[in-house]
Amino acid sequence: MMEAWITSMQPEDWEAVRAIYIQGLASGNASFETTAPDWIEWDSRHLKYGRLVARWIPTGQVVGWAALSPYSHRPVYAGVAEVSIYISPDYQGRGLGKQLLLRLIEEAENEGVWTLQAVLFPENTASLALHQACGFRQVGRRERIGKSGGIWRDVLLLERRSARVGR
């Protein structure tokens, strides 16, 4: 496992975070999105808590990030959030994703979140395995939910229910 320092994301981390996001989008299996937003748009779409970066210990370089988005703006869903997690391709497979996701789960629960959800392409087997290793379970498959590159794609819906919040 690679040693990483997990910290709160700061606005000055945005360019590194955005670069990693763009690398994920280029893979074709990370999102239906095709371009990365600017900081103002990204900031407005994500919760103010649960924004983390993984820094490689020798240099402090941002090599991964995770963040939470609201599931809905309706008050009844205040304890439900969607997970985004991206690791730089050069640092994948070293345990950073698990470190980030476990810390994100902890922060979410500390903020009263009882359900985390993730929406993944079935072909993103590494992300699926990561989420399952951190307590997520598949609750559904949405067939032909959208097009990516002109091709219909399915997505898997995963969720993790807190054992300590919302009981």
Secondary structure, 3 states (H helix, E strand, C coil): CCCEEEEECCHHHHHHHHHHHHHHHHHCCCCCCCCCCCHHHHHHHCCCCCEEEEEECCCCCEEEEEEEEECCCCHHHCCEEEEEEEECHHHCCCCHHHHHHHHHHHHHHHCCCCEEEEEECCCCHHHHHHHHHCCCEEEEEEEEEEEECCEEEEEEEEEEECCCCCC
